[in-house]
Amino acid sequence: MKNNTVSFQKFAKRSQNQKIILDAAEKVFAEAGFAGATTQLIADVANLPKANVHYYFKTKQDIYRQVVYNIFDIWMEAASAFDTELGPREALSRYIDKKMDLARSHPYGSKVWASEIIQGAPIIQDYLEGPLKEWSKDRSKHIQEWIDNGEMDAIDPEHLLYMIWSTTQHYADFAHQIETLNSGEPFSEAQWQTAKLSVKTIILKGVGLSPT
C-alpha cells in the first residue's frame, strides 16, 4: 500500500509540473511565437529551473507539439457542443456560447492555434485533413438539411462555420485591441455576457433564426 501511495504522489507531482510547464509555454508561444520562444523563457514563466523543463520535455518542439495537441482537445470539446439533434437555433446557440467561453478562458491557446494555421499548420495538418474536415463536413450536411427543411435561411453551410470561428476567436486573438478600445480594461462579466448575446443575435438573425 505504501508503494502505491508513493507512486501516486509521484504521478500527481509529475502531472502538476507538466501542467505548469504547458500553461507557461502556451503563454510564451502566444506572445513570442515559436521562433521567439525559448525553454529558458518558458522555465522563467513557469517559475521552474530550466533543467526541470527538459526533464519532462526534451526539446522546445516537444513542448510546442504538446501545447498544440492540448488546444486541439479543447477545440474538440467545443465541437461536441454542436449537437445537431437539438435543431438549428439551439445547436448553433450552444456552439457559439462554447466558442465564446473558450475565447475568454483560453486566449493564449487561441493565439497559438491561429499562429500555427498562419504558418501552414506544420504540426496539425493531419488534424485539419482528418478530424476537422470530417466534423465540418458532417455539420455542413446537417445545416443543409435544416435549410432544405425550411428551418433556417439558405446560406452556404461552410461559410457559416467560418463566420462563427472567426467571430468568436476574434475575442481571443485580438484581445489587446478590444481591451484598448475598452479604455484599457478587460471585459467585465456583464460585458462578456453582452458580447455573447450580440454575437449570437447577429449570426442567428443572419440565417433567419431568433436568438431566444
N, C-alpha and C positions, 0 to 999 in steps of 0.2 A: 504493500500500500504506500509506503514511504517513497519508493522509487517512482511509482505512478504520480505521486504529488509533485515530486521534483521535476519529472518530465513535463507535467502540465505547466508548471511555473516557468520552465524554460521556453516552452512553446508560446505561452502567453507573453513573455518578455520579448521573444523574437517577433511575434506578430505586432506588438506595440511599437517596437523600434522600426520595423518596416513601414508601418503606417505613418509614423512621424517623418521618416525619410521621404516617403512618397508624397505626403502632403506638402512638405517643403519643396520637393522637386517640382511639383505641379505649379507652385507659385513662381519658382525660379524660371522654369521653361516658359511660362506665360509672359513674364516680364522681360526676360533676356533672350528668349529664343533658344533653339538648340545650340547654335554656334556660340552664343554668348554665355551659356550656362557652363559651370564647372562643378566638379564634385566637391571642391573646397567651398564654393558658394552655397551649394546645397547643404553641406555639413554645417556651415555657419548659420543658415536659416533654421535648420533642424536643431541647432544647439547641441551637436554631437561631434566627437572627433572625426576627422576625415577617415581614419582607419576603420571606424565603425560603419561608415557608409560602404566602404569597399569590402567589409566583411559580409554584408548582405547582397551587395551588387558589385560585380567585378568591374564594370565599365559604365561610363555615362550613358552609352547606348542601351545598356540593360535597364537602367533606371527609366530612361525615356520610353522604352518599349512597354514597360510595366505601367507607367503613367497613362499612356495612350490606351492600353488594354482596359485599365480601370475605367477610363472615360467611356469606352465602348460599352462596358457593362451598365454604366449609368444611363446611357442613351437607350439601351435595350429595355431598361426598366421603364423609361418614359414611353417607349413604343408600346409596351403592354397596356398602357392606359387607353390606347386607341382600340377600344373593344367595339368591333363592327356590329355586334348583336344588339347594341344599345340604340341604334338608329343614328342618323347623321347629326342631329343637334347635340345629343348627349355625348356621343363618341368624340366629336370634334371639340366640344367644350372641355371635356376631361383631358384630352390630349394637349390642348392649348394651355390649360391650367398647369399641367405637369411640366410642360416645357418652360413656362414662365417661372415656376418654382425652382427648377434646376438652374435657370439663368441666375437666379438670386443666390441659391445655396452653393453652386459650383461655378462661379465666374471664371476662375483660373482654368478649370478643365475645359470650358467652352473655348477659351482663347487658344489653348494648346491644340484643341481639335481643329479650330479654324486655321491655325498656322500649319498644321500637318496637311490639311487639304490644299492650302495655297502652294505648298511645296511639291504637290503631286502625289501626296499620300504614300510616301515610301514605306511606312510601317503598316498602314491599314488598307492598302489597295485590295487585298484579298477579301477584307470585310465589305468594302464598297461593292465589289463584284459578286459577293456571295450573300450574306445575311441582309444587308441594307437593300440590295437590289430586289431580293425576293420579298422582303417586307413591303417595300414601296409598290411593287407590282401587285401584291395581294390587296393592299389598302386602296390602290387606284382602281382595282377591279370592283371593290365594294362601293367606292364613291360613284363609279359609273353606274352601278346598279341602282343606287339611290336616285341618280339623275334620271335614268330610264323609267323609274317608277314614279317620277314626278315629286319626289320628296325634297328636292333642292334644285336650284337653278343649274342650267347646263354650263359647266366650265371644264377646262382641262384638268383632270384629277392631279396630274403630276405637278402642274404649276400651283395648285392649291397647297400641296405639301411643301413645295419650295417656299411659298409665301409664309407658311406657318414657321418653318425652320428659320428663315432669315429674320422675320419679325421678332420672334421670341428670343433668339440668340443675340439679337442686337443689344438687348438689355444687359448682356454679359460682356460681349466683345467690345462694345462702345460705352462701357460703364463710366469711364472717365469723362467722356463728352457729356453724358447725361448728368453726371454729378456736377460738372462745371456749370451747365445750364440751370441746375437746381440750386444756384447760389453756393456752389461748392460743398453741398451736403448730400450724403447718400439718401435714397428714398426712405421715408418713414413707412411704417406698416400701412397707414392709410393710403399713402401714395402708391405703394405696391398693389394694394387691392384695386385702386383706381386704374392703374396700368393694366392689370389683368382683365378687368371688366372692359376697358377700352379696346384692347386687342381682340378679345372675344367678340365684342359688338361689331367692330369693323369687319372682321373676317367672316363672321356668321351672316351678318346682313348682306355682305357682298355676294353670298351664294344663296340668298333668299331664305335665311333661317333666322328665327328670333333667338337672342342670347338668353332669354329667360322663359 
